[in-house]
Amino acid sequence: MAKIKFVHFVPRDKPKKRGPGQHKKSLSKHEKRQKNTNRYLGQGR
């Protein structure tokens, strides 16, 4: 087979990358579970 030349290749615009400090689209299973576990705050609180 002949080698394909990418003559008509047009690169599509890619979505912007999320920088640090921005919210996530979805939390992982571990993060979801960690979010709603009640921490022990100590005696008398």
C-alpha distance matrix in Angstrom:
0.0 3.8 6.6 9.0 12.4 15.4 17.6 19.3 19.9 23.6 25.1 27.4 30.9 31.5 34.8 37.5 38.0 41.3 43.6 46.3 49.3 47.6 47.9 45.1 43.5 44.3 46.1 44.7 46.6 48.5 49.4 50.6 52.8 54.1 55.1 57.5 59.1 62.7 63.6 67.0 69.1 72.1 75.6 77.5 74.7
3.8 0.0 3.8 6.4 9.3 12.7 14.4 16.6 17.5 21.3 23.0 25.7 29.2 30.1 33.6 36.1 36.8 40.3 42.4 45.2 48.4 46.7 47.2 44.7 43.2 44.3 46.2 45.1 47.2 49.0 49.7 51.0 53.3 54.5 55.3 57.9 59.6 63.1 64.0 67.4 69.2 72.3 75.9 77.8 74.9
6.6 3.8 0.0 3.8 6.4 9.7 12.0 14.4 14.8 18.6 20.0 22.9 26.2 27.0 30.5 32.9 33.5 37.1 39.1 41.9 45.1 43.6 44.2 41.8 40.5 41.7 43.5 42.5 44.9 46.5 47.1 48.5 50.9 51.9 52.7 55.3 57.0 60.5 61.2 64.6 66.4 69.5 73.1 74.9 72.0
9.0 6.4 3.8 0.0 3.8 6.5 8.9 10.8 11.2 15.0 16.6 19.4 22.9 23.9 27.5 30.0 30.9 34.5 36.7 39.7 42.7 41.0 41.7 39.4 37.9 39.3 41.4 40.6 43.1 44.9 45.2 46.5 49.1 50.1 50.7 53.3 55.2 58.7 59.5 63.0 64.7 67.8 71.4 73.1 70.1
12.4 9.3 6.4 3.8 0.0 3.8 5.6 8.4 9.0 12.8 14.7 17.9 21.2 22.6 26.4 28.7 29.8 33.5 35.4 38.6 41.7 40.1 41.0 39.0 37.7 39.5 41.6 41.1 43.9 45.5 45.6 46.9 49.7 50.5 50.9 53.7 55.6 59.0 59.7 63.2 64.7 67.9 71.5 73.1 70.1
15.4 12.7 9.7 6.5 3.8 0.0 3.8 5.7 5.3 9.1 10.9 14.1 17.5 19.0 22.8 25.1 26.4 30.1 32.2 35.4 38.4 36.7 37.7 35.8 34.5 36.5 38.8 38.5 41.4 43.1 42.9 44.2 47.1 47.9 48.0 50.9 53.0 56.2 57.0 60.6 61.9 65.2 68.8 70.3 67.1
17.6 14.4 12.0 8.9 5.6 3.8 0.0 3.8 5.6 8.8 11.6 14.8 18.0 20.2 24.0 26.3 28.0 31.8 33.7 37.1 40.0 38.3 39.4 37.8 36.5 38.7 41.2 41.2 44.2 45.9 45.5 46.7 49.8 50.5 50.4 53.3 55.5 58.7 59.5 63.1 64.3 67.7 71.3 72.6 69.4
19.3 16.6 14.4 10.8 8.4 5.7 3.8 0.0 3.8 6.3 9.8 12.4 15.8 18.3 22.0 24.5 26.6 30.3 32.5 36.0 38.7 36.6 37.6 36.0 34.4 36.7 39.4 39.7 42.6 44.6 44.1 45.0 48.2 49.0 48.8 51.5 53.9 57.1 58.1 61.7 62.9 66.4 69.9 71.1 67.8
19.9 17.5 14.8 11.2 9.0 5.3 5.6 3.8 0.0 3.8 6.4 9.4 12.8 14.9 18.6 21.2 23.0 26.7 28.9 32.4 35.1 33.1 34.1 32.5 31.0 33.3 35.9 36.2 39.2 41.0 40.5 41.6 44.7 45.4 45.2 48.0 50.4 53.6 54.5 58.1 59.3 62.7 66.3 67.5 64.2
23.6 21.3 18.6 15.0 12.8 9.1 8.8 6.3 3.8 0.0 3.8 6.3 9.5 12.2 15.8 18.3 20.6 24.2 26.5 30.1 32.6 30.5 31.6 30.2 28.8 31.4 34.2 34.8 37.9 39.8 38.9 39.9 43.2 43.8 43.3 46.1 48.7 51.7 52.7 56.3 57.3 60.8 64.3 65.4 62.0
25.1 23.0 20.0 16.6 14.7 10.9 11.6 9.8 6.4 3.8 0.0 3.8 6.6 8.8 12.5 14.8 16.9 20.6 22.8 26.3 28.9 26.9 28.1 26.8 25.5 28.1 30.8 31.4 34.7 36.4 35.4 36.6 39.9 40.3 39.9 42.8 45.3 48.3 49.1 52.7 53.7 57.2 60.7 61.8 58.5
27.4 25.7 22.9 19.4 17.9 14.1 14.8 12.4 9.4 6.3 3.8 0.0 3.8 6.2 9.7 12.5 14.9 18.4 21.0 24.6 26.9 24.5 25.4 24.1 22.6 25.3 28.2 29.1 32.4 34.3 33.1 34.0 37.4 38.0 37.3 40.1 42.8 45.7 46.7 50.4 51.4 54.9 58.4 59.4 55.9
30.9 29.2 26.2 22.9 21.2 17.5 18.0 15.8 12.8 9.5 6.6 3.8 0.0 3.8 6.7 9.1 12.0 15.4 17.8 21.5 23.6 21.3 22.4 21.6 20.4 23.4 26.3 27.6 31.0 32.7 31.2 32.1 35.6 36.0 35.1 37.9 40.6 43.4 44.4 48.0 48.8 52.3 55.8 56.6 53.2
31.5 30.1 27.0 23.9 22.6 19.0 20.2 18.3 14.9 12.2 8.8 6.2 3.8 0.0 3.8 6.5 8.8 12.2 14.9 18.4 20.7 18.4 19.4 18.2 17.1 20.0 22.8 23.9 27.4 29.0 27.6 28.6 32.1 32.4 31.6 34.5 37.1 40.0 40.9 44.5 45.3 48.9 52.4 53.3 49.9
34.8 33.6 30.5 27.5 26.4 22.8 24.0 22.0 18.6 15.8 12.5 9.7 6.7 3.8 0.0 3.8 6.4 9.2 12.3 15.8 17.6 14.9 15.8 14.8 13.8 16.9 19.8 21.4 24.9 26.5 24.7 25.6 29.2 29.4 28.4 31.3 34.0 36.7 37.7 41.4 42.1 45.7 49.1 49.9 46.5
37.5 36.1 32.9 30.0 28.7 25.1 26.3 24.5 21.2 18.3 14.8 12.5 9.1 6.5 3.8 0.0 3.8 6.4 8.9 12.6 14.5 12.3 13.9 13.6 13.5 16.8 19.3 21.2 24.9 26.0 23.9 25.1 28.6 28.4 27.3 30.4 33.0 35.5 36.1 39.7 40.2 43.7 47.2 48.0 44.5
38.0 36.8 33.5 30.9 29.8 26.4 28.0 26.6 23.0 20.6 16.9 14.9 12.0 8.8 6.4 3.8 0.0 3.8 6.2 9.7 12.1 10.4 12.1 11.5 12.1 15.1 17.0 18.6 22.4 23.2 21.1 22.7 26.1 25.6 24.8 28.1 30.4 33.0 33.4 36.9 37.5 40.9 44.5 45.5 42.1
41.3 40.3 37.1 34.5 33.5 30.1 31.8 30.3 26.7 24.2 20.6 18.4 15.4 12.2 9.2 6.4 3.8 0.0 3.8 6.7 8.6 6.6 8.5 8.5 9.9 12.9 14.5 16.6 20.4 20.9 18.4 20.0 23.4 22.7 21.6 24.9 27.3 29.6 30.0 33.6 33.9 37.4 41.0 41.9 38.4
43.6 42.4 39.1 36.7 35.4 32.2 33.7 32.5 28.9 26.5 22.8 21.0 17.8 14.9 12.3 8.9 6.2 3.8 0.0 3.8 6.5 6.2 9.4 10.3 12.6 15.3 16.2 18.2 22.0 21.8 19.2 21.2 24.4 23.0 22.0 25.6 27.6 29.7 29.6 32.9 33.0 36.4 40.0 40.9 37.5
46.3 45.2 41.9 39.7 38.6 35.4 37.1 36.0 32.4 30.1 26.3 24.6 21.5 18.4 15.8 12.6 9.7 6.7 3.8 0.0 3.8 5.6 8.7 9.9 13.1 15.1 15.2 17.2 20.7 20.0 17.2 19.5 22.4 20.6 19.6 23.3 25.1 26.9 26.5 29.7 29.7 33.0 36.5 37.5 34.3
49.3 48.4 45.1 42.7 41.7 38.4 40.0 38.7 35.1 32.6 28.9 26.9 23.6 20.7 17.6 14.5 12.1 8.6 6.5 3.8 0.0 3.8 6.7 9.2 12.6 14.5 14.5 17.0 20.3 19.6 16.3 18.2 21.1 19.1 17.6 21.2 23.1 24.6 24.3 27.5 27.2 30.6 34.1 34.8 31.4
47.6 46.7 43.6 41.0 40.1 36.7 38.3 36.6 33.1 30.5 26.9 24.5 21.3 18.4 14.9 12.3 10.4 6.6 6.2 5.6 3.8 0.0 3.8 6.6 9.5 11.9 12.8 15.8 19.1 19.1 15.8 17.2 20.4 19.1 17.3 20.6 23.1 24.8 25.2 28.6 28.5 32.1 35.5 36.1 32.5
47.9 47.2 44.2 41.7 41.0 37.7 39.4 37.6 34.1 31.6 28.1 25.4 22.4 19.4 15.8 13.9 12.1 8.5 9.4 8.7 6.7 3.8 0.0 3.8 6.6 8.7 9.7 13.0 16.2 16.5 13.2 13.9 17.4 16.5 14.4 17.5 20.3 22.2 23.0 26.6 26.8 30.5 33.8 34.4 30.8
45.1 44.7 41.8 39.4 39.0 35.8 37.8 36.0 32.5 30.2 26.8 24.1 21.6 18.2 14.8 13.6 11.5 8.5 10.3 9.9 9.2 6.6 3.8 0.0 3.8 5.4 6.7 9.8 13.2 14.0 11.1 11.9 15.5 15.2 13.7 16.8 19.5 22.0 22.9 26.7 27.4 31.1 34.4 35.3 31.8
43.5 43.2 40.5 37.9 37.7 34.5 36.5 34.4 31.0 28.8 25.5 22.6 20.4 17.1 13.8 13.5 12.1 9.9 12.6 13.1 12.6 9.5 6.6 3.8 0.0 3.8 7.0 9.9 13.1 14.8 12.4 12.4 16.1 16.7 15.2 17.7 20.7 23.4 24.9 28.7 29.7 33.4 36.6 37.4 33.9
44.3 44.3 41.7 39.3 39.5 36.5 38.7 36.7 33.3 31.4 28.1 25.3 23.4 20.0 16.9 16.8 15.1 12.9 15.3 15.1 14.5 11.9 8.7 5.4 3.8 0.0 3.8 6.6 9.4 11.5 9.4 9.0 12.7 13.7 12.5 14.9 17.7 20.8 22.4 26.2 27.6 31.2 34.4 35.3 32.1
46.1 46.2 43.5 41.4 41.6 38.8 41.2 39.4 35.9 34.2 30.8 28.2 26.3 22.8 19.8 19.3 17.0 14.5 16.2 15.2 14.5 12.8 9.7 6.7 7.0 3.8 0.0 3.8 6.6 7.9 5.7 5.8 9.4 10.1 9.5 12.1 14.5 17.7 19.1 22.9 24.5 28.0 31.2 32.4 29.3
44.7 45.1 42.5 40.6 41.1 38.5 41.2 39.7 36.2 34.8 31.4 29.1 27.6 23.9 21.4 21.2 18.6 16.6 18.2 17.2 17.0 15.8 13.0 9.8 9.9 6.6 3.8 0.0 3.8 5.4 5.1 6.1 8.6 9.8 10.5 12.9 14.6 18.1 19.4 23.0 25.0 28.3 31.6 33.2 30.3
46.6 47.2 44.9 43.1 43.9 41.4 44.2 42.6 39.2 37.9 34.7 32.4 31.0 27.4 24.9 24.9 22.4 20.4 22.0 20.7 20.3 19.1 16.2 13.2 13.1 9.4 6.6 3.8 0.0 3.8 5.5 5.1 6.2 8.5 10.0 11.4 12.6 16.4 18.0 21.4 23.9 27.0 30.1 31.8 29.2
48.5 49.0 46.5 44.9 45.5 43.1 45.9 44.6 41.0 39.8 36.4 34.3 32.7 29.0 26.5 26.0 23.2 20.9 21.8 20.0 19.6 19.1 16.5 14.0 14.8 11.5 7.9 5.4 3.8 0.0 3.8 5.5 5.2 6.1 8.6 10.5 10.9 14.5 15.4 18.8 21.3 24.2 27.5 29.4 26.9
49.4 49.7 47.1 45.2 45.6 42.9 45.5 44.1 40.5 38.9 35.4 33.1 31.2 27.6 24.7 23.9 21.1 18.4 19.2 17.2 16.3 15.8 13.2 11.1 12.4 9.4 5.7 5.1 5.5 3.8 0.0 3.8 5.4 5.0 6.1 9.0 10.2 13.5 14.4 18.0 20.0 23.3 26.6 28.2 25.4
50.6 51.0 48.5 46.5 46.9 44.2 46.7 45.0 41.6 39.9 36.6 34.0 32.1 28.6 25.6 25.1 22.7 20.0 21.2 19.5 18.2 17.2 13.9 11.9 12.4 9.0 5.8 6.1 5.1 5.5 3.8 0.0 3.8 5.5 5.2 6.9 9.1 12.5 14.4 18.1 20.1 23.5 26.5 27.8 24.9
52.8 53.3 50.9 49.1 49.7 47.1 49.8 48.2 44.7 43.2 39.9 37.4 35.6 32.1 29.2 28.6 26.1 23.4 24.4 22.4 21.1 20.4 17.4 15.5 16.1 12.7 9.4 8.6 6.2 5.2 5.4 3.8 0.0 3.8 5.4 5.7 6.5 10.2 12.1 15.6 18.1 21.2 24.1 25.7 23.1
54.1 54.5 51.9 50.1 50.5 47.9 50.5 49.0 45.4 43.8 40.3 38.0 36.0 32.4 29.4 28.4 25.6 22.7 23.0 20.6 19.1 19.1 16.5 15.2 16.7 13.7 10.1 9.8 8.5 6.1 5.0 5.5 3.8 0.0 3.8 5.7 5.5 8.7 9.7 13.2 15.5 18.7 21.9 23.6 20.9
55.1 55.3 52.7 50.7 50.9 48.0 50.4 48.8 45.2 43.3 39.9 37.3 35.1 31.6 28.4 27.3 24.8 21.6 22.0 19.6 17.6 17.3 14.4 13.7 15.2 12.5 9.5 10.5 10.0 8.6 6.1 5.2 5.4 3.8 0.0 3.8 5.9 8.4 10.0 13.7 15.3 18.8 21.9 23.0 20.0
57.5 57.9 55.3 53.3 53.7 50.9 53.3 51.5 48.0 46.1 42.8 40.1 37.9 34.5 31.3 30.4 28.1 24.9 25.6 23.3 21.2 20.6 17.5 16.8 17.7 14.9 12.1 12.9 11.4 10.5 9.0 6.9 5.7 5.7 3.8 0.0 3.8 6.3 9.1 12.6 14.5 17.9 20.6 21.5 18.6
59.1 59.6 57.0 55.2 55.6 53.0 55.5 53.9 50.4 48.7 45.3 42.8 40.6 37.1 34.0 33.0 30.4 27.3 27.6 25.1 23.1 23.1 20.3 19.5 20.7 17.7 14.5 14.6 12.6 10.9 10.2 9.1 6.5 5.5 5.9 3.8 0.0 3.8 6.3 9.6 12.1 15.2 17.9 19.3 16.8
62.7 63.1 60.5 58.7 59.0 56.2 58.7 57.1 53.6 51.7 48.3 45.7 43.4 40.0 36.7 35.5 33.0 29.6 29.7 26.9 24.6 24.8 22.2 22.0 23.4 20.8 17.7 18.1 16.4 14.5 13.5 12.5 10.2 8.7 8.4 6.3 3.8 0.0 3.8 6.6 8.8 11.9 14.4 15.6 13.1
63.6 64.0 61.2 59.5 59.7 57.0 59.5 58.1 54.5 52.7 49.1 46.7 44.4 40.9 37.7 36.1 33.4 30.0 29.6 26.5 24.3 25.2 23.0 22.9 24.9 22.4 19.1 19.4 18.0 15.4 14.4 14.4 12.1 9.7 10.0 9.1 6.3 3.8 0.0 3.8 6.0 9.1 12.2 14.0 11.7
67.0 67.4 64.6 63.0 63.2 60.6 63.1 61.7 58.1 56.3 52.7 50.4 48.0 44.5 41.4 39.7 36.9 33.6 32.9 29.7 27.5 28.6 26.6 26.7 28.7 26.2 22.9 23.0 21.4 18.8 18.0 18.1 15.6 13.2 13.7 12.6 9.6 6.6 3.8 0.0 3.8 5.8 8.7 11.0 9.4
69.1 69.2 66.4 64.7 64.7 61.9 64.3 62.9 59.3 57.3 53.7 51.4 48.8 45.3 42.1 40.2 37.5 33.9 33.0 29.7 27.2 28.5 26.8 27.4 29.7 27.6 24.5 25.0 23.9 21.3 20.0 20.1 18.1 15.5 15.3 14.5 12.1 8.8 6.0 3.8 0.0 3.8 7.0 8.6 6.5
72.1 72.3 69.5 67.8 67.9 65.2 67.7 66.4 62.7 60.8 57.2 54.9 52.3 48.9 45.7 43.7 40.9 37.4 36.4 33.0 30.6 32.1 30.5 31.1 33.4 31.2 28.0 28.3 27.0 24.2 23.3 23.5 21.2 18.7 18.8 17.9 15.2 11.9 9.1 5.8 3.8 0.0 3.8 6.5 6.3
75.6 75.9 73.1 71.4 71.5 68.8 71.3 69.9 66.3 64.3 60.7 58.4 55.8 52.4 49.1 47.2 44.5 41.0 40.0 36.5 34.1 35.5 33.8 34.4 36.6 34.4 31.2 31.6 30.1 27.5 26.6 26.5 24.1 21.9 21.9 20.6 17.9 14.4 12.2 8.7 7.0 3.8 0.0 3.8 5.8
77.5 77.8 74.9 73.1 73.1 70.3 72.6 71.1 67.5 65.4 61.8 59.4 56.6 53.3 49.9 48.0 45.5 41.9 40.9 37.5 34.8 36.1 34.4 35.3 37.4 35.3 32.4 33.2 31.8 29.4 28.2 27.8 25.7 23.6 23.0 21.5 19.3 15.6 14.0 11.0 8.6 6.5 3.8 0.0 3.8
74.7 74.9 72.0 70.1 70.1 67.1 69.4 67.8 64.2 62.0 58.5 55.9 53.2 49.9 46.5 44.5 42.1 38.4 37.5 34.3 31.4 32.5 30.8 31.8 33.9 32.1 29.3 30.3 29.2 26.9 25.4 24.9 23.1 20.9 20.0 18.6 16.8 13.1 11.7 9.4 6.5 6.3 5.8 3.8 0.0
